[in-house]
C-alpha cells in the first residue's frame, strides 16, 4: 500500500525568512536533534 509523498523545504524557508535553526527550536521549544529529523531529504 502506498501512502503518498511529503516533501518539506524547511532549510529553504528558514533561509528565506532569515531564521536560524536554533531560533526556531527555541520558539518551538523542541531539541535541535528532533528538529533535524524533519530536515532530511531521502
N, C-alpha and C positions, 0 to 999 in steps of 0.2 A: 504494500500500500504506500502510495506517495502522498506526502503531506504538503508539498509545495516548497517554496524557496523564499527566504527572508534575507535581505541584504541591508546591512547598516553601514552608513558612512560617517561614523562618529568622529574620526580623526579629521576628516574634511570639514565637517560642520564646526568643530571646535576652532580650527584654524581660521575659518571664515568669520567667526564671531569674536576671535581674539581671546579665547578662554583656554586656560591650561587644564590639563587632566587633573592636576592637584586641586585646582579651584573647584572644578565640577564635583570632584569626590567630596570635598568639604561641604559643598552646598547640598549634596545628596545624602551626606552622612553615611558613605559607604567606603570600605577599604579600597585602596588603589588596585590591589590584586583582584578584587571582584570586578571592578570596572574594566580592567584589562581583558577579562574574559569575553567581553562584548566587542572588543576591537580586533577580532581575529577574522581574517578572510581565508576561507578554505575553498 
